[in-house]
Amino acid sequence: MEMTLQVNGMTCGHCEKAVKGALGELEGIQGVDVDLASGKVDVVYDDTLVTKNEMKEAIEEQGYDVVA
């Protein structure tokens, strides 16, 4: 499955690395693409192993705000 999350607060390469790292630790995440300019995070995942809420929590634990 694929999903795009809107994440506020990402401004630099460190932000991108933090979000990719947080999501990468979750079981079922197959790919993450971060666009800093738009704040969009595209995630390819196995929906039998990980939920949107788990992804949202992982990003928010890094200090960013997931709006969609």
Biopython code that builds the backbone (N, CA, C, O; Angstrom):
import numpy as np
from Bio.PDB.StructureBuilder import StructureBuilder

atoms = [
    (1, "MET", "N", (0.845, -1.178, 0.000)),
    (1, "MET", "CA", (0.000, 0.000, 0.000)),
    (1, "MET", "C", (0.889, 1.239, 0.000)),
    (1, "MET", "O", (2.055, 1.197, 0.394)),
    (2, "GLU", "N", (0.301, 2.341, -0.455)),
    (2, "GLU", "CA", (1.008, 3.608, -0.442)),
    (2, "GLU", "C", (0.141, 4.652, 0.242)),
    (2, "GLU", "O", (-1.084, 4.644, 0.118)),
    (3, "MET", "N", (0.804, 5.559, 0.974)),
    (3, "MET", "CA", (0.102, 6.623, 1.674)),
    (3, "MET", "C", (0.986, 7.856, 1.686)),
    (3, "MET", "O", (2.210, 7.747, 1.759)),
    (4, "THR", "N", (0.372, 9.026, 1.615)),
    (4, "THR", "CA", (1.104, 10.274, 1.751)),
    (4, "THR", "C", (0.646, 10.948, 3.036)),
    (4, "THR", "O", (-0.546, 11.165, 3.251)),
    (5, "LEU", "N", (1.618, 11.274, 3.887)),
    (5, "LEU", "CA", (1.343, 11.983, 5.133)),
    (5, "LEU", "C", (1.820, 13.420, 4.987)),
    (5, "LEU", "O", (2.864, 13.669, 4.384)),
    (6, "GLN", "N", (1.069, 14.359, 5.528)),
    (6, "GLN", "CA", (1.489, 15.763, 5.549)),
    (6, "GLN", "C", (2.120, 16.013, 6.911)),
    (6, "GLN", "O", (1.467, 15.870, 7.945)),
    (7, "VAL", "N", (3.403, 16.388, 6.903)),
    (7, "VAL", "CA", (4.148, 16.557, 8.151)),
    (7, "VAL", "C", (4.663, 17.988, 8.245)),
    (7, "VAL", "O", (5.367, 18.459, 7.352)),
    (8, "ASN", "N", (4.312, 18.672, 9.319)),
    (8, "ASN", "CA", (4.772, 20.043, 9.545)),
    (8, "ASN", "C", (6.006, 20.037, 10.443)),
    (8, "ASN", "O", (6.145, 19.188, 11.324)),
    (9, "GLY", "N", (6.896, 20.995, 10.206)),
    (9, "GLY", "CA", (8.066, 21.168, 11.071)),
    (9, "GLY", "C", (9.365, 20.656, 10.487)),
    (9, "GLY", "O", (10.421, 20.843, 11.091)),
    (10, "MET", "N", (9.320, 20.014, 9.328)),
    (10, "MET", "CA", (10.546, 19.516, 8.707)),
    (10, "MET", "C", (11.178, 20.649, 7.898)),
    (10, "MET", "O", (10.514, 21.253, 7.056)),
    (11, "THR", "N", (12.459, 20.942, 8.148)),
    (11, "THR", "CA", (13.100, 22.066, 7.465)),
    (11, "THR", "C", (14.453, 21.736, 6.865)),
    (11, "THR", "O", (14.975, 22.523, 6.076)),
    (12, "CYS", "N", (15.040, 20.594, 7.216)),
    (12, "CYS", "CA", (16.417, 20.342, 6.783)),
    (12, "CYS", "C", (16.670, 18.842, 6.587)),
    (12, "CYS", "O", (15.791, 18.009, 6.807)),
    (13, "GLY", "N", (17.881, 18.534, 6.172)),
    (13, "GLY", "CA", (18.265, 17.147, 5.956)),
    (13, "GLY", "C", (18.182, 16.316, 7.220)),
    (13, "GLY", "O", (17.853, 15.131, 7.162)),
    (14, "HIS", "N", (18.476, 16.920, 8.361)),
    (14, "HIS", "CA", (18.372, 16.194, 9.632)),
    (14, "HIS", "C", (16.925, 15.800, 9.887)),
    (14, "HIS", "O", (16.650, 14.694, 10.353)),
    (15, "CYS", "N", (16.007, 16.698, 9.584)),
    (15, "CYS", "CA", (14.577, 16.405, 9.748)),
    (15, "CYS", "C", (14.184, 15.215, 8.880)),
    (15, "CYS", "O", (13.506, 14.293, 9.331)),
    (16, "GLU", "N", (14.624, 15.257, 7.627)),
    (16, "GLU", "CA", (14.318, 14.172, 6.698)),
    (16, "GLU", "C", (14.864, 12.850, 7.224)),
    (16, "GLU", "O", (14.173, 11.832, 7.189)),
    (17, "LYS", "N", (16.102, 12.865, 7.712)),
    (17, "LYS", "CA", (16.730, 11.649, 8.236)),
    (17, "LYS", "C", (15.978, 11.138, 9.473)),
    (17, "LYS", "O", (15.800, 9.931, 9.635)),
    (18, "ALA", "N", (15.543, 12.048, 10.337)),
    (18, "ALA", "CA", (14.824, 11.657, 11.553)),
    (18, "ALA", "C", (13.501, 10.968, 11.222)),
    (18, "ALA", "O", (13.149, 9.954, 11.824)),
    (19, "VAL", "N", (12.774, 11.534, 10.254)),
    (19, "VAL", "CA", (11.482, 10.966, 9.873)),
    (19, "VAL", "C", (11.683, 9.615, 9.185)),
    (19, "VAL", "O", (10.980, 8.652, 9.490)),
    (20, "LYS", "N", (12.638, 9.545, 8.259)),
    (20, "LYS", "CA", (12.911, 8.275, 7.575)),
    (20, "LYS", "C", (13.356, 7.213, 8.578)),
    (20, "LYS", "O", (12.940, 6.058, 8.487)),
    (21, "GLY", "N", (14.202, 7.600, 9.534)),
    (21, "GLY", "CA", (14.693, 6.652, 10.528)),
    (21, "GLY", "C", (13.587, 6.133, 11.424)),
    (21, "GLY", "O", (13.525, 4.941, 11.726)),
    (22, "ALA", "N", (12.706, 7.042, 11.852)),
    (22, "ALA", "CA", (11.606, 6.654, 12.735)),
    (22, "ALA", "C", (10.674, 5.674, 12.036)),
    (22, "ALA", "O", (10.260, 4.671, 12.617)),
    (23, "LEU", "N", (10.350, 5.978, 10.781)),
    (23, "LEU", "CA", (9.458, 5.088, 10.043)),
    (23, "LEU", "C", (10.155, 3.777, 9.695)),
    (23, "LEU", "O", (9.532, 2.715, 9.712)),
    (24, "GLY", "N", (11.435, 3.849, 9.383)),
    (24, "GLY", "CA", (12.191, 2.659, 9.001)),
    (24, "GLY", "C", (12.290, 1.624, 10.099)),
    (24, "GLY", "O", (12.501, 0.442, 9.826)),
    (25, "GLU", "N", (12.140, 2.062, 11.349)),
    (25, "GLU", "CA", (12.198, 1.134, 12.479)),
    (25, "GLU", "C", (10.916, 0.323, 12.637)),
    (25, "GLU", "O", (10.901, -0.686, 13.342)),
    (26, "LEU", "N", (9.851, 0.758, 11.989)),
    (26, "LEU", "CA", (8.572, 0.058, 12.114)),
    (26, "LEU", "C", (8.534, -1.154, 11.178)),
    (26, "LEU", "O", (8.965, -1.082, 10.027)),
    (27, "GLU", "N", (8.013, -2.257, 11.693)),
    (27, "GLU", "CA", (7.854, -3.446, 10.862)),
    (27, "GLU", "C", (6.795, -3.180, 9.799)),
    (27, "GLU", "O", (5.726, -2.651, 10.102)),
    (28, "GLY", "N", (7.088, -3.542, 8.571)),
    (28, "GLY", "CA", (6.128, -3.387, 7.490)),
    (28, "GLY", "C", (6.381, -2.188, 6.596)),
    (28, "GLY", "O", (5.741, -2.056, 5.552)),
    (29, "ILE", "N", (7.307, -1.302, 6.983)),
    (29, "ILE", "CA", (7.637, -0.147, 6.140)),
    (29, "ILE", "C", (8.585, -0.618, 5.048)),
    (29, "ILE", "O", (9.632, -1.201, 5.330)),
    (30, "GLN", "N", (8.212, -0.362, 3.801)),
    (30, "GLN", "CA", (9.013, -0.830, 2.667)),
    (30, "GLN", "C", (9.740, 0.293, 1.954)),
    (30, "GLN", "O", (10.708, 0.045, 1.235)),
    (31, "GLY", "N", (9.288, 1.526, 2.141)),
    (31, "GLY", "CA", (9.942, 2.657, 1.501)),
    (31, "GLY", "C", (9.404, 3.969, 2.026)),
    (31, "GLY", "O", (8.221, 4.087, 2.346)),
    (32, "VAL", "N", (10.292, 4.967, 2.114)),
    (32, "VAL", "CA", (9.902, 6.293, 2.592)),
    (32, "VAL", "C", (10.565, 7.336, 1.705)),
    (32, "VAL", "O", (11.768, 7.273, 1.453)),
    (33, "ASP", "N", (9.769, 8.303, 1.230)),
    (33, "ASP", "CA", (10.300, 9.399, 0.443)),
    (33, "ASP", "C", (9.805, 10.699, 1.063)),
    (33, "ASP", "O", (8.599, 10.907, 1.204)),
    (34, "VAL", "N", (10.750, 11.583, 1.439)),
    (34, "VAL", "CA", (10.404, 12.838, 2.103)),
    (34, "VAL", "C", (10.647, 14.007, 1.151)),
    (34, "VAL", "O", (11.715, 14.109, 0.548)),
    (35, "ASP", "N", (9.648, 14.893, 1.018)),
    (35, "ASP", "CA", (9.786, 16.124, 0.258)),
    (35, "ASP", "C", (9.713, 17.281, 1.248)),
    (35, "ASP", "O", (8.633, 17.657, 1.702)),
    (36, "LEU", "N", (10.878, 17.841, 1.577)),
    (36, "LEU", "CA", (10.927, 18.915, 2.580)),
    (36, "LEU", "C", (10.132, 20.147, 2.151)),
    (36, "LEU", "O", (9.472, 20.775, 2.978)),
    (37, "ALA", "N", (10.191, 20.496, 0.868)),
    (37, "ALA", "CA", (9.533, 21.711, 0.392)),
    (37, "ALA", "C", (8.024, 21.676, 0.621)),
    (37, "ALA", "O", (7.431, 22.677, 1.023)),
    (38, "SER", "N", (7.409, 20.531, 0.369)),
    (38, "SER", "CA", (5.956, 20.421, 0.510)),
    (38, "SER", "C", (5.537, 19.845, 1.858)),
    (38, "SER", "O", (4.376, 19.966, 2.250)),
    (39, "GLY", "N", (6.475, 19.217, 2.573)),
    (39, "GLY", "CA", (6.143, 18.570, 3.839)),
    (39, "GLY", "C", (5.478, 17.220, 3.659)),
    (39, "GLY", "O", (4.928, 16.659, 4.607)),
    (40, "LYS", "N", (5.529, 16.700, 2.443)),
    (40, "LYS", "CA", (4.868, 15.415, 2.185)),
    (40, "LYS", "C", (5.835, 14.254, 2.410)),
    (40, "LYS", "O", (7.000, 14.303, 2.018)),
    (41, "VAL", "N", (5.318, 13.219, 3.047)),
    (41, "VAL", "CA", (6.076, 11.993, 3.281)),
    (41, "VAL", "C", (5.300, 10.852, 2.637)),
    (41, "VAL", "O", (4.217, 10.487, 3.093)),
    (42, "ASP", "N", (5.868, 10.295, 1.573)),
    (42, "ASP", "CA", (5.257, 9.163, 0.887)),
    (42, "ASP", "C", (5.789, 7.877, 1.501)),
    (42, "ASP", "O", (6.999, 7.687, 1.620)),
    (43, "VAL", "N", (4.877, 7.002, 1.888)),
    (43, "VAL", "CA", (5.255, 5.764, 2.564)),
    (43, "VAL", "C", (4.691, 4.573, 1.795)),
    (43, "VAL", "O", (3.510, 4.550, 1.450)),
    (44, "VAL", "N", (5.538, 3.593, 1.531)),
    (44, "VAL", "CA", (5.108, 2.310, 0.968)),
    (44, "VAL", "C", (5.195, 1.314, 2.115)),
    (44, "VAL", "O", (6.238, 1.178, 2.754)),
    (45, "TYR", "N", (4.080, 0.612, 2.371)),
    (45, "TYR", "CA", (4.034, -0.226, 3.563)),
    (45, "TYR", "C", (3.105, -1.422, 3.371)),
    (45, "TYR", "O", (2.300, -1.475, 2.440)),
    (46, "ASP", "N", (3.248, -2.375, 4.283)),
    (46, "ASP", "CA", (2.381, -3.550, 4.330)),
    (46, "ASP", "C", (1.335, -3.290, 5.406)),
    (46, "ASP", "O", (1.654, -3.271, 6.595)),
    (47, "ASP", "N", (0.089, -3.089, 4.992)),
    (47, "ASP", "CA", (-0.957, -2.719, 5.955)),
    (47, "ASP", "C", (-1.363, -3.842, 6.895)),
    (47, "ASP", "O", (-2.180, -3.630, 7.791)),
    (48, "THR", "N", (-0.812, -5.027, 6.706)),
    (48, "THR", "CA", (-1.074, -6.103, 7.673)),
    (48, "THR", "C", (-0.074, -6.045, 8.824)),
    (48, "THR", "O", (-0.244, -6.733, 9.831)),
    (49, "LEU", "N", (0.974, -5.224, 8.678)),
    (49, "LEU", "CA", (2.016, -5.155, 9.700)),
    (49, "LEU", "C", (2.101, -3.819, 10.425)),
    (49, "LEU", "O", (2.602, -3.758, 11.547)),
    (50, "VAL", "N", (1.618, -2.745, 9.798)),
    (50, "VAL", "CA", (1.741, -1.414, 10.400)),
    (50, "VAL", "C", (0.517, -0.572, 10.048)),
    (50, "VAL", "O", (-0.032, -0.687, 8.953)),
    (51, "THR", "N", (0.097, 0.276, 10.992)),
    (51, "THR", "CA", (-1.075, 1.135, 10.784)),
    (51, "THR", "C", (-0.648, 2.590, 10.587)),
    (51, "THR", "O", (0.476, 2.972, 10.911)),
    (52, "LYS", "N", (-1.562, 3.387, 10.053)),
    (52, "LYS", "CA", (-1.300, 4.816, 9.895)),
    (52, "LYS", "C", (-1.034, 5.447, 11.250)),
    (52, "LYS", "O", (-0.173, 6.319, 11.363)),
    (53, "ASN", "N", (-1.755, 5.026, 12.277)),
    (53, "ASN", "CA", (-1.584, 5.595, 13.601)),
    (53, "ASN", "C", (-0.178, 5.317, 14.141)),
    (53, "ASN", "O", (0.426, 6.182, 14.775)),
    (54, "GLU", "N", (0.339, 4.116, 13.889)),
    (54, "GLU", "CA", (1.700, 3.783, 14.331)),
    (54, "GLU", "C", (2.723, 4.660, 13.614)),
    (54, "GLU", "O", (3.696, 5.104, 14.223)),
    (55, "MET", "N", (2.508, 4.910, 12.325)),
    (55, "MET", "CA", (3.410, 5.783, 11.568)),
    (55, "MET", "C", (3.347, 7.206, 12.121)),
    (55, "MET", "O", (4.375, 7.855, 12.313)),
    (56, "LYS", "N", (2.127, 7.681, 12.375)),
    (56, "LYS", "CA", (1.934, 9.027, 12.903)),
    (56, "LYS", "C", (2.642, 9.177, 14.250)),
    (56, "LYS", "O", (3.334, 10.169, 14.481)),
    (57, "GLU", "N", (2.473, 8.204, 15.130)),
    (57, "GLU", "CA", (3.104, 8.261, 16.450)),
    (57, "GLU", "C", (4.627, 8.271, 16.335)),
    (57, "GLU", "O", (5.296, 9.002, 17.065)),
    (58, "ALA", "N", (5.182, 7.467, 15.425)),
    (58, "ALA", "CA", (6.640, 7.403, 15.247)),
    (58, "ALA", "C", (7.182, 8.759, 14.801)),
    (58, "ALA", "O", (8.238, 9.187, 15.267)),
    (59, "ILE", "N", (6.465, 9.440, 13.900)),
    (59, "ILE", "CA", (6.901, 10.756, 13.422)),
    (59, "ILE", "C", (6.748, 11.796, 14.525)),
    (59, "ILE", "O", (7.635, 12.625, 14.724)),
    (60, "GLU", "N", (5.634, 11.757, 15.240)),
    (60, "GLU", "CA", (5.395, 12.737, 16.305)),
    (60, "GLU", "C", (6.390, 12.586, 17.446)),
    (60, "GLU", "O", (6.724, 13.573, 18.102)),
    (61, "GLU", "N", (6.872, 11.366, 17.699)),
    (61, "GLU", "CA", (7.891, 11.154, 18.730)),
    (61, "GLU", "C", (9.202, 11.853, 18.370)),
    (61, "GLU", "O", (10.020, 12.127, 19.248)),
    (62, "GLN", "N", (9.402, 12.142, 17.080)),
    (62, "GLN", "CA", (10.600, 12.855, 16.631)),
    (62, "GLN", "C", (10.416, 14.371, 16.731)),
    (62, "GLN", "O", (11.352, 15.127, 16.473)),
    (63, "GLY", "N", (9.209, 14.818, 17.106)),
    (63, "GLY", "CA", (8.961, 16.234, 17.306)),
    (63, "GLY", "C", (8.271, 16.942, 16.144)),
    (63, "GLY", "O", (8.261, 18.172, 16.082)),
    (64, "TYR", "N", (7.698, 16.177, 15.232)),
    (64, "TYR", "CA", (7.015, 16.770, 14.085)),
    (64, "TYR", "C", (5.513, 16.554, 14.210)),
    (64, "TYR", "O", (5.057, 15.664, 14.927)),
    (65, "ASP", "N", (4.759, 17.379, 13.502)),
    (65, "ASP", "CA", (3.304, 17.326, 13.586)),
    (65, "ASP", "C", (2.728, 16.743, 12.304)),
    (65, "ASP", "O", (2.926, 17.287, 11.217)),
    (66, "VAL", "N", (2.012, 15.625, 12.443)),
    (66, "VAL", "CA", (1.367, 14.984, 11.300)),
    (66, "VAL", "C", (-0.052, 15.514, 11.209)),
    (66, "VAL", "O", (-0.845, 15.348, 12.136)),
    (67, "VAL", "N", (-0.377, 16.160, 10.074)),
    (67, "VAL", "CA", (-1.705, 16.746, 9.924)),
    (67, "VAL", "C", (-2.642, 15.920, 9.071)),
    (67, "VAL", "O", (-3.857, 16.103, 9.139)),
    (68, "ALA", "N", (-2.105, 15.015, 8.269)),
    (68, "ALA", "CA", (-2.989, 14.190, 7.442)),
    (68, "ALA", "C", (-2.324, 12.863, 7.148)),
    (68, "ALA", "O", (-2.905, 12.020, 6.464)),
]
sb = StructureBuilder()
sb.init_structure("model")
sb.init_model(0)
sb.init_chain("A")
sb.init_seg("    ")
for serial, (resi, resn, name, xyz) in enumerate(atoms, 1):
    if name == "N":
        sb.init_residue(resn, " ", resi, " ")
    sb.init_atom(name, np.array(xyz, "f"), 0.0, 1.0, " ", f" {name:<3s}", serial, name[0])
structure = sb.get_structure()
